[in-house]
Every structure is written in structure tokens, then in C-alpha cells.
């Protein structure tokens, strides 16, 4: 297997694992009331997923604009996460 194809498969596995992790965490919280609230981890998870999609796009030669769009989305999600945490910290 070509190295680029192997790297792409690894990134895709991590993306799939992250999506499953988010679903399981949300399911567990809804079922038991324990764990992390989905709204507490969602923006952070979206940011990480966008970075992984940017990496995948670069590996499959998706074009600079596609990579840049994923990076902008990651930055936006990250900024949203920071803003929410900062606002919550100031309210406490």
C-alpha cells in the first residue's frame, strides 16, 4: 500500500473513531445523566474533526481552497469553544 493511501486510511479511521466517540458520549449522557454534556465538548470535537478533514483533504490533493476552508472552519469552532468557556468562567 502506498504511504499516502495508508496515511489517508489512518486519518479516516481517526475521524470515524472520533464521530463514534461523540455519539457514545452523547448517548451515555442522555441515558444516565452522567459524563460530559454534549454542548460542553461539541465545539472542541468539531474543531478537531475539521483539522482532520483538512489533513485528509491535503493527503488526497483536494486543493488549497478546500484545505483552507477546513482550517477556517476549525478556527471558527475553536474560537466558539474558547468564547463559551471564557463567558462561563466570567459568569462564575
Beta strands, then each sheet from edge to edge (+ up, - down):
end
